[in-house]
């Protein structure tokens, strides 16, 4: 599990500042498939915490691109509205963890989930909040804007999921999880 150097059991879910690169390393999990996991959903997590690993809340979306790993903590952050993180590897067992974005208002971003990269290097983010769900874009400058809103009649509160691009980056595909609809969106993705 990931651990923040010189800060054992670091809590990522509160009082974080976007843009601060935290030096990190990895701790080994001695038994990744313990028998007690049948009764205790946190059995593996507890091993990591005992070794000094960091704690995140509800990790969901994750991808590798631009030499980095991007991931979301769907209900992390001071207001439990979510966080978008970046891990930049540096050497075999080291790297830097940086909070890219944490909203203060649910109208800006509310419970980020699935993510992918645009051709221009921006992050496309699906929301999973049970209210009004958007696909939003976080550009390399740290600016967030709306790309799409779920207005599918009768399913407006259902989440977008499975966002991905075609191999040529000309078509963005995204699903509305319920009722199980896939959308294809064309746009000037090189400029986003």
Secondary structure, 3 states (H helix, E strand, C coil): CEEECCCCCCECCCCCCCCCEEEEEECCCCCCCCHHHHCCCCHHHHHHHHCCCCECCCEEEEEEECCEEEEEECCCCCCCCCEEEEEEECCCCEEEEEEEECCCCCCCCCCEEEEEECCCCCEEEEECCCCCCEEEEECCCCCEEEEEECCCCCCCCCCEEEEEECCCCCEEEEEECCCCEEEEEECCHHHC
